[in-house]
């Protein structure tokens, strides 16, 4: 039987990982300078070679840029390769919600033009469940129905990339909603607007769809 060996992270990789966490936190902003090599050596208790290797890793991953004479500057809080889902896990509720609202406006615009009757039927099913669960004060089910309604609109846009991005954002927003809302009152308040949005999309009324979508966005802020 073959055994797969698991190697431990090198000191440089450990330092690089911890620096990535710090860069992604509120401690640093893009444009800030990292501490000097001697300061980092003291902070992490490692030698100069480990710090230099960690800096090389961060540079290659797109977090920092090293300029001779000016120091090491943070150029990105996420780097080149961090998946969207992972980045959203570190985001605040307001940040994720703002992204969702920005995407939804474009999704609605495309859905009005491209939606099929099957898309409309799927939206109707979700909106009926949204009302049912909101009236029953079933928070988790209501949140899921709300997300399903907006995902159905995204699918009606007939843009697979947009759908995938929206689903990723919605997945994280769902978890945040579950922590934020203890009742379905806010969903009842916006149920009528969501039903108006459904009708406008079904009627292919672009102007009305965008107005209602913006009203929903305003109510969520």
C-alpha positions in Angstrom: 0.0 0.0 0.0 1.4 3.3 -1.1 1.5 6.1 1.5 1.2 9.8 0.6 3.6 11.9 2.6 2.3 15.3 3.8 5.1 17.8 4.0 4.9 20.6 6.5 4.9 24.2 5.3 8.3 25.8 5.3 8.9 28.7 7.6 8.7 31.0 4.6 5.3 29.6 3.5 4.0 30.0 7.1 5.1 33.6 7.2 3.7 34.3 3.8 0.3 32.9 4.9 0.2 35.0 8.0 1.2 38.1 6.1 -1.6 37.4 3.6 -4.1 37.2 6.5 -2.8 40.5 7.8 -2.9 42.2 4.4 -6.5 41.0 3.9 -7.6 42.3 7.4 -8.4 45.9 8.4 -4.8 46.4 9.6 -3.5 47.3 6.1 -4.8 49.1 3.1 -3.6 49.1 -0.5 -0.7 51.5 -0.7 0.5 50.8 2.8 4.1 49.7 3.3 5.0 46.4 5.0 7.5 46.5 7.9 11.2 46.3 7.0 13.0 43.0 6.9 14.5 43.4 10.4 11.0 44.3 11.8 9.4 41.2 10.1 12.2 39.0 11.5 11.5 40.2 15.0 7.7 39.9 14.5 7.8 36.3 13.3 10.9 35.1 15.0 12.5 33.8 11.8 15.7 34.5 9.9 16.3 36.9 7.0 16.2 34.1 4.3 12.7 33.0 5.4 11.5 36.6 5.3 12.9 37.2 1.9 11.4 34.0 0.6 8.0 35.0 2.1 8.3 38.3 0.3 9.0 36.6 -2.9 5.9 34.4 -2.5 3.7 37.4 -1.8 5.2 39.2 -4.8 4.5 36.3 -7.1 0.9 36.0 -5.8 0.2 39.6 -6.5 -0.1 41.0 -3.0 2.9 43.3 -2.9 5.5 45.0 -5.0 9.1 45.6 -4.0 10.7 48.8 -5.2 14.4 49.4 -4.5 14.8 52.4 -2.2 11.1 52.8 -1.4 10.3 49.5 0.4 7.6 46.9 0.0 4.1 48.2 -0.9 0.8 46.4 -0.8 -0.8 46.5 -4.2 -3.7 44.1 -3.6 -5.6 42.7 -0.6 -6.6 39.6 -2.5 -3.7 38.8 -4.8 -4.0 37.2 -8.2 -5.3 33.7 -7.3 -7.7 34.0 -4.4 -11.1 32.4 -5.5 -14.1 34.7 -5.3 -15.8 32.4 -2.8 -12.8 32.6 -0.4 -12.6 36.3 -0.7 -16.3 36.7 0.1 -15.8 34.7 3.3 -13.7 37.6 4.6 -16.0 40.3 3.4 -18.5 42.3 5.4 -22.2 42.0 5.0 -22.5 45.5 3.4 -19.8 44.7 0.9 -21.4 41.5 -0.3 -24.8 43.1 -0.4 -23.5 46.0 -2.5 -22.0 43.5 -5.0 -25.3 41.6 -5.2 -27.3 44.8 -5.8 -24.9 45.9 -8.6 -25.1 42.5 -10.3 -28.9 42.3 -10.0 -29.5 45.5 -11.9 -27.6 44.2 -15.0 -29.2 40.7 -14.6 -32.7 42.2 -14.6 -31.9 44.2 -17.7 -30.8 41.1 -19.6 -33.6 38.9 -18.2 -36.3 41.2 -19.6 -34.9 40.7 -23.1 -34.0 37.1 -22.9 -36.4 35.4 -20.5 -38.4 32.4 -21.6 -41.8 31.2 -20.4 -40.0 28.5 -18.5 -37.9 31.2 -16.7 -41.1 33.1 -15.8 -42.7 29.9 -14.4 -39.6 29.3 -12.3 -39.7 32.9 -10.9 -43.4 32.5 -10.1 -42.8 29.3 -8.1 -40.1 31.0 -6.1 -42.1 34.1 -5.4 -45.1 32.1 -4.2 -42.8 30.2 -1.8 -41.3 33.4 -0.7 -44.7 34.8 0.3 -45.8 31.5 1.9 -42.7 31.2 4.1 -42.7 34.9 5.0 -46.2 34.6 6.2 -45.3 31.5 8.2 -42.3 33.3 9.8 -40.0 30.5 8.4 -36.9 32.6 8.1 -34.5 30.0 6.6 -37.0 28.8 4.0 -38.0 32.4 3.2 -34.4 33.4 2.6 -33.9 30.4 0.3 -37.0 31.3 -1.7 -35.8 34.9 -2.0 -32.4 33.8 -3.3 -34.1 31.2 -5.6 -36.2 34.0 -7.1 -33.2 36.1 -7.9 -31.2 33.1 -9.2 -34.1 32.4 -11.5 -33.8 35.9 -12.9 -30.1 35.4 -13.3 -30.7 32.2 -15.2 -33.1 34.1 -17.4 -30.3 36.4 -18.4 -28.8 33.5 -20.4 -25.3 34.4 -19.3 -23.6 31.5 -17.6 -20.8 33.5 -16.2 -23.2 36.0 -14.7 -25.2 33.1 -13.2 -22.2 31.5 -11.6 -21.0 34.8 -10.1 -24.4 35.6 -8.7 -24.8 32.1 -7.3 -21.5 32.4 -5.5 -22.4 35.8 -4.0 -25.9 34.6 -3.1 -24.5 31.6 -1.3 -22.5 33.8 1.1 -25.3 36.3 1.4 -27.6 33.5 2.5 -25.4 32.7 5.5 -25.2 36.4 6.4 -29.0 36.7 6.1 -29.4 33.8 8.5 -27.4 35.6 11.1 -28.9 39.0 10.4 -32.6 38.3 10.3 -34.6 36.8 13.2 -38.0 37.3 11.5 -39.4 37.5 8.0 -40.8 41.0 8.5 -38.4 42.7 6.1 -39.3 40.1 3.4 -43.0 40.7 3.9 -42.4 44.5 3.4 -40.7 43.9 0.1 -42.9 41.0 -1.2 -45.2 43.4 -3.2 -42.1 44.9 -4.9 -40.8 41.5 -5.8 -44.1 40.5 -7.3 -44.1 43.8 -9.3 -40.6 42.9 -10.6 -41.8 39.5 -11.7 -44.7 41.0 -13.6 -42.5 43.6 -15.3 -40.1 40.9 -16.4 -42.9 38.7 -17.6 -44.3 41.6 -19.6 -40.8 42.4 -20.9 -41.2 46.0 -19.6 -37.6 47.1 -19.3 -38.4 50.6 -17.9 -40.7 49.2 -15.2 -38.3 46.4 -14.3 -35.4 48.7 -13.7 -37.5 51.1 -11.6 -38.8 48.3 -9.4 -35.4 46.7 -9.1 -33.9 50.0 -7.9 -36.8 50.4 -5.4 -35.9 47.0 -4.0 -32.3 47.9 -3.8 -33.1 51.2 -2.0 -35.2 49.3 0.5 -32.4 46.9 1.3 -29.8 49.6 2.1 
